[in-house]
């Protein structure tokens, strides 16, 4: 027997209609490249979005076509975020931190038909434009100078669109809407193709207080995470759905610029990676009392969260930090380290310990772990590779014949993360499967060692890799970046770690370097450190 409910599809046009009709006076704010502030409302945004969609149709974009963007975080990028999927095409942000060769590969692999480029990013685009074949290039002018020959001007394109001819997509909610490519450190980038349904469900999950995010109409949201990385964690869609004010920092993701925007726009919620948060903490500590912040929560993901950061923000500035975990394949939010009713009764130090874990799965996501013996028990001790499934999880990769290797026979995604699961379902990621150190038959967590080293008052960053050892097969080796003006010795670091870990965990080798190499999204690039060790022997 079928239920007697309306069959209304979960599509992005429903988000646009809601934003226009219920939150028409709420603002979208952008810091432009010249550092001036642009403001307009959701009503203005809706009108321009429809004009852009109509204009793209005039330029030959049809349902299923891919439209790429090479842009920073700003209001025009948000217009493309909605215009492209709302007309039934596929939005495809390009990661500007990829190499020119990688970008050419991705554009060709995705078969992008049109690309929208920030004027300030034209030098990057021109490095690979001869290697791709698109029907039009639209430039978002940011200097006021004429658009270079052969390119279309974004504002002219929008002005030429007839919003009355906009036809919102009303098809199957499983239709592709958005595309992202992974920033993996090995092999070619892989394409993840989100559906309208997965985006809407992900946006709904971020509204819920049970996951600790709970974005509402009263929030002012600034995504520190770039819009070209995993859809800015879904924040643009979620914020429009709830009517939250959106603030975009443009190309300015340095601590000073972010703090100025946080204060001026009274930002209440932001999200980004730990490396950015560390720079913000250092700026706050260097200038006590300078900034008046309204932040109710900072969501952090992308890599393990050092305990001292969580503690410092809470105790010095009264700002809770919500540790999250996710993947591009998960749309991308997977888990959050929310404080449960049971944990509310725990000591503050115990709550800090919990906050360093990755936490509980968001609604609709199921989790399990597996090792060589099979599925692992939820005992908080037995490690295994984390596997997930749910309506916001990728089922395969775009045009990738090797997709099957990342999925189990019964359809769960293998995350590549080694984790334990507590009896109440809280996960703690111990390491990436490719980074876990196997010493004398025992696993050593590089993540745990890195977090401990970065608690040392003289250490800015630390990354730990496994290096060959004749007796133990592998031993941990630490690359350490001292804070400016600080000196530190290997013996001091070994002493600092003693008592915190089993003796065989503690690295005997240390190298002091100027910076840890990072991926395009701020994660430690351990493959580069392994190559460095092979060249230099530490």
C-alpha positions, -999 to +999 in steps of 0.1 A: +000+000+000+014+034-010+012+064+014-011+092+004+015+120+004+024+144-024+053+133-045+073+166-044+109+162-055+138+174-033+156+198-057+177+229-054+150+252-069+130+245-037+158+261-017+159+291-041+121+296-038+123+294+000+151+319+002+133+344-021+099+341-005+107+339+032+140+357+036+140+383+008+154+411+029+183+391+044+218+400+032+245+384+013+278+402+019+311+400+000+346+414+006+357+423-030+393+421-042+397+459-037+385+453-001+353+472-005+321+455+007+293+445-016+258+439-001+226+428-016+195+408-005+182+373-012+156+390-034+184+406-055+202+373-055+172+354-067+166+378-096+202+377-108+204+340-104+174+335-127+189+360-152+222+340-152+204+307-157+185+322-187+217+336-201+235+303-198+206+287-217+211+312-245+248+303-246+238+267-252+238+251-218+212+223-215+202+198-188+232+177-178+258+200-192+287+209-169+295+245-161+328+250-144+339+279-121+374+291-112+365+315-085+370+326-049+342+330-024+318+358-034+282+366-044+287+359-081+300+324-073+269+319-051+247+329-081+264+302-102+260+277-073+222+281-078+217+291-114+234+261-129+217+233-110+184+252-110+183+250-148+191+213-147+228+216-155+257+205-133+277+230-112+315+222-112+338+244-090+375+239-099+400+238-071+423+268-078+451+252-058+455+223-082+483+225-108+475+237-143+480+201-156+455+188-130+430+215-138+432+207-176+427+170-168+397+177-146+380+200-171+385+175-199+374+146-178+343+164-166+336+176-202+329+211-190+311+232-216+315+267-202+339+281-175+333+311-153+366+327-142+375+354-117+396+381-134+422+378-107+425+341-116+430+346-153+468+341-151+461+306-137+434+298-163+457+309-192+482+283-181+459+255-192+433+271-215+451+257-246+447+222-232+409+223-229+379+228-252+351+249-239+324+268-258+327+300-238+347+317-211+329+341-188+351+365-168+340+381-135+356+416-138+371+428-105+392+457-116+369+477-138+391+471-168+377+459-201+373+421-203+401+406-225+392+398-261+376+364-267+361+363-232+325+373-221+319+397-193+299+382-164+279+413-158+270+416-194+260+380-195+237+385-165+223+417-178+214+399-211+194+372-193+156+374-193+145+361-159+109+356-172+124+328-194+139+310-165+126+275-163+134+258-130+144+222-130+114+201-119+127+166-128+139+136-108+156+145-076+183+119-083+195+140-112+231+153-110+234+188-097+269+194-085+304+179-091+336+180-071+369+163-077+389+149-048+422+164-038+439+130-032+476+129-028+481+099-051+467+091-085+443+112-106+416+133-090+383+115-088+349+131-096+320+129-072+286+137-087+260+149-061+223+147-068+197+173-060+184+149-034+217+145-017+224+182-015+189+190+000+192+162+026+227+173+035+214+209+039+186+197+062+211+177+083+231+209+089+200+226+103+198+201+131+210+209+166+217+172+172+248+175+150+260+206+168+258+228+137+222+239+139+223+269+115+192+291+118+178+322+102+194+343+130+229+331+121+256+351+102+276+324+083+311+329+069+327+298+053+365+299+057+365+268+036+367+277-001+337+273-023+358+252-046+364+226-019+336+201-013+309+227-020+322+249+010+309+220+032+274+227+019+272+260+038+260+281+009+230+258+003+222+253+040+224+291+047+200+299+019+176+272+030+175+286+066+177+323+056+210+329+074+230+359+064+260+349+042+294+366+044+320+358+018+357+368+023+366+368-014+403+360-018+412+371+017+416+340+039+444+354+061+438+357+098+437+396+099+411+398+071+389+371+085+389+386+120+380+420+106+350+405+088+340+384+118+339+416+139+324+440+113+296+416+102+290+400+136+296+365+122+281+338+144+292+306+126+323+297+106+340+266+094+375+257+081+406+237+085+429+236+117+458+254+100+436+285+094+422+283+129+458+282+143+467+314+125+435+331+139+444+320+174+479+334+171+466+367+158+441+369+187+468+361+212+491+387+197+465+414+200+444+408+231+412+427+232+415+441+197+386+421+182+351+419+195+337+386+182+302+372+181+311+337+172+289+310+188+306+281+171+336+273+149+334+240+129+367+225+121+375+196+098+399+185+071+425+170+095+428+160+132+421+188+156+449+195+182+435+195+218+452+228+227+433+247+200+400+236+213+410+244+249+425+278+239+395+291+221+371+280+248+391+292+278+406+324+264+377+336+241+346+316+251+342+302+216+332+265+213+350+246+186+331+217+170+353+190+156+339+174+125+349+147+100+339+142+065+349+135+029+341+150-005+324+116-011+300+124+018+287+157+006+309+162+028+298+162+065+300+128+081+304+132+119+305+158+146+319+157+181+287+171+198+285+171+236+258+146+246+236+148+277+259+122+293+290+142+285+275+174+300+280+157+334+317+151+327+346+174+337+357+201+314+390+182+307+370+151+298+349+172+274+381+185+258+393+149+253+359+141+236+362+172+215+394+159+198+374+128+186+355+129+153+322+122+170+288+108+160+274+102+125+251+128+112+215+118+105+211+094+075+247+082+078+255+046+089+290+036+101+309+004+107+346-007+110+365-036+094+399-052+099+415-084+087+393-104+111+361-089+098+337-063+113+351-047+145+332-045+177+320-011+190+343-012+220+363+020+216+395+000+214+395-023+183+407-003+152+395-010+117+389+008+084+358+030+087+330+022+062+299+043+056+267+044+037+238+067+033+218+089+009+245+116+009+273+091+002+288+086-033+280+052-048+307+054-074+331+079-090+324+097-123+338+079-153+361+058-132+364+021-140+383+014-108+355+026-085+347-009-073+380-010-053+366+018-030+334+000-022+325-032-004+306-060-020+274-049-002+278-013-012+295+005+017+322+032+009+357+024+023+369+057+037+406+048+041+405+060+077+415+037+105+391+043+135+377+029+167+340+031+174+328+034+210+297+015+223+276+047+218+288+051+182+314+078+187+343+074+162+379+083+168+401+083+137+435+069+145+451+074+111+447+072+074+452+036+062+482+047+041+497+067+070+493+043+100+527+032+112+532-005+118+561-010+143+569-045+155+535-058+145+517-030+165+499+001+151+512+035+159+489+065+153+507+093+136+477+115+143+479+111+180+516+118+180+511+149+159+484+163+182+506+157+213+537+173+197+516+204+187+507+208+224+543+216+232+546+254+237+575+258+213+559+237+184+539+254+157+532+223+135+543+186+135+538+157+111+548+121+118+556+095+092+567+059+093+603+052+081+620+019+075+636+001+104+656-032+102+644-045+135+609-031+138+600-028+101+588+008+107+594+035+133+578+069+137+598+099+125+587+135+133+590+166+112+586+197+135+581+234+127+592+255+158+573+287+166+590+318+155+620+327+178+618+293+196+644+266+197+638+230+208+658+198+208+649+161+200+656+152+236+632+178+249+605+165+226+611+129+236+608+138+272+576+157+265+560+126+249+572+102+276+544+090+298+518+100+272+523+070+250+538+035+251+576+037+248+576+021+213+554+048+200+578+077+208+598+088+178+636+086+181+642+107+150+633+144+145+639+169+118+632+207+122+619+224+091+604+257+081+570+245+070+550+212+067+541+207+030+503+207+026+477+196+001+454+221-017+430+221+012+455+224+040+461+188+050+496+176+057+512+162+025+530+132+040+539+118+007+562+148+002+577+142+037+583+105+028+601+116-004+622+141+016+632+114+041+643+091+013+664+120-002+679+133+031+675+104+055+659+128+080 
